[in-house]
Structure formats: C-alpha cells, structure tokens
Amino acid sequence: MKITVLDGNALNPGDLSWSPLEKFGQVAVFPRTEASLVAERIGDSDAILLNKINITEEILDKCPKLKYIGVQATGYNVIDLEACKRHNITVTNVPSYSTAGVAQLVFAFISEFACHTQLHSDSVMSGEWTNCPDFCYWKVPLIELEGKTLGIFGYGSIGSRVARIAEAYGMKVIVCTRTPKPEIKNPVDISTLFNESDFISLHAPLTEKTRNVVNKTTLSLMKKTAFLINTARGPLVNEKDVREFLDNGRIAGYAADVVSKEPMKKDNPLLGAKNCIITPHIAWAATETRQRLLNIVIENLKCFIMGKPQNVVS
C-alpha cells in the first residue's frame, strides 16, 4: 500500500512520529502541499491523509488508485463527499479528540477576561508594584466567576465539557442547542442565550443555519458587560459586526481561536480591535492532543485495511 500525507506539518511538525504508518506500506510525508500539486503528489497512492487540503472530483479523476482518505481532523468540509462516493473512496475523520484542549482554552479566555493576568504581570514587570504605596492594586475591574451566567451555543462533547467546568466554578449554565438532551438543566432559545449570558461560548458546527449566527441582531441582545468566545468555527461570527460592537463598547470583549479565513488575512476586521484576544488556532495543538489525534488517524487506517472501517463519513 502507498500512503501519502499531504499536509503533515500542522499535526506533526517534528515532535511526533509517523513511523507507525510504515507497517501498512510505503509512506511519503509532505509538510504542506499547494493546490496545484495535490493530484501530482497523490499520484498512484492507495491512501492519503490530510487536514486542510481540498479534494475535488477533478483531483479524484486523476488518481484512479485512491481508495481511502483519512482526514486528520473532525471537520471534513474540504472533501467532496459525493465525488468520493462515485469513486468508491472511503473517507474517515477523527471526532472528539480535542475536547479537553478546546475546553481548556475556553477557560483560559474566560480567566483572562476575569483576572487580566497578563495586564497585571506586565504592570509589575514595568515597576509599578515596586512604586506602589499599597500592598496591592488593580488596573481594571476584576470579575468573580461564581454566580455569573455562561451561555453555551451548541452542546456536543466540547459544549458539555465546558458546562461541567463552568459548574465547578459555580457558574450558572444555560444552553441553546438544536438537539435537546436530558442532562441540559437550563435549555433556552438563542435570544435568551444572548440576552442573559455574562459569557457566551460557541460550540456549534458550521452549517448554513449557523453561519454568521453572531451578527448585529444577536450582538445587540448582549449585555455591555458580556464577553463572547469562539473556539468553534470562524464563520459562525460576522467579524465586521463584532469589531463595530467592540470599538463602540457595546460588548465587553471577544476571544477567538478561529477566524473566517485561516491563516488570518491582513484585512481581517478584528486586527487591532479593542478588548479582543485572538490565538492562531491552537486549541488542538497541545502535544497530548495531537498525539491522541495521530493515534486515531493510524487506527482509522488500520481498521480500513482490515475491512472494518471506523469513523466513516463517506
């Protein structure tokens, strides 16, 4: 079997090992692949692994030996699934591998908005504490999370993990989801979610119904003291509208690990926005998280070879 990894650098920039794949056949790993080179690099491969490479019918027509596509992520919108069905190609993904990492980043954002640790550390390092007449000071109002309301939009594995952490902080959790579940204590509609929450955390998949769900209409429902967090998908949010509400002080802050186009473009309206924290899609990047992902990628391929494919999306 010939196995080709088309964009391996994100998952494994060198601190993990591809060697377990070698027991299945010949392995070629490319750190990145430009769109113009995708078909050429697939060539006569039997199986390919990828993260953000678009696979179209045109590419599949040029690669008749291809029988398996392993997506090294949960989302698989880069793959033309209908074309894969026509070409009898099995496509798998990796669900739920990053739950712990994403939930952890959500609370890193929440904690930063509540405690402003970097602001105060920078102040101390610049000498302000050594010149202070009092034993303590604070640069901005601080927030205690106990008793605050966290609104969760979308309640899959990550949303439910975030809810459990919030409850440990003593927060009230309200949830807006398309799929009612018995464990949800406080289900609400979207208007109530945006109106009542002190923090809102987005955890819904990107669909035509959820695209731009955060816009002027929903933002206008938020308290001026409320914060919005997006670790799901960039296009859930109308970034121009968020910038306007931040600059005008109509919401207290926005934090995101994802943006509408990645890598971030120079004209992204969030660059330079007030009270805005942006990280470069790192929620999944902990070594432990990526190793878990790689393990499942390898297991997916193994199961396909054994004739018992798992995590099949097409």
Steps between C-alpha positions, in 0.01 A plus 500: 500500500621851416406760762551874448465770766427824315526761777664340801670801655205624707436166668865403522761775461764255618419414861288193420574193288350384172681165528192298610358559152794318343367160604214553253720578199709766330455842663573845356451807718475854363493787754270703270356462151390783274173452317677469164704203627230296674418258215866456412597417857212259545601329175452125535443508877252255645438715808553864589493686830426871515371785711414811294556381142199532270415181317279546194362274229759641260777377730338161550471452122879527481562249782319176408686284753385704799271304732529674837513857634576546869415849621729595788230713662136494605376725221497355148348784296816507283395169344246463219320206659265440208796473265665255739188283496504496120866394506439240774740672740460462876538821701557506877544774756604527865212606726535627857879478530542866603223532759734551795726745316220719367320515835830593664551791260144623556580542867838654425306769314238533773767521769691765308189714467421450870847543650707684236811310607718618209409865556592481867818301443614754242424775751708332770789435264501867396554601863154618602476273805840603633381862489156432646420641846256214567554123522273446198335676208304410189501665160143418397191361676532128566225238474410208724356216292285346771137593437562623146303351210677309225297452184605208281396494135523138383519206738716224360794346682684832533197704603410248768860495632501880518171484693647265761802723552277805533291328764818425695564876504152554640365652179144466377491324163235556236503316167365560152520189282315344207515159674323493838664275759367393839817614681452863392364675807424839347413481128423838345441652158767702328355839600499404867852365473639826364287715729572331835859378472804665658720279283397327176702209363437373147517124439271440202609351167512727197187457289298737286273552803788585736711706259510862628276407792690768691402822326364844579164353599632248752781728620247772576335263749819463706573690819767766463688312772484164321780313321486281189730202438541306176705180492270331247511641146589850384203548266253458786582864565459809284840647586419846367199522731703376798766766431234771496350386831845475663614842385176659616510328840174318436649167614782459750731272302550236234742206504550256214727219396349496151433763235304509175806432281810323626777590514364839605495759223653845539163665440317300768285755687592351839864605475550790739152475653450609860473232770563226245713188548589287197711183512619318183278188510693341788225327701595166343876559506608356837738208452262265679208608281690459175633160608143388573401624154787317330419180687142510374611588145720189502224285650254626236736390224563165669127431529449588132776259395343227715166553326333644810518878447415729792411870520373487141343817361470374141 
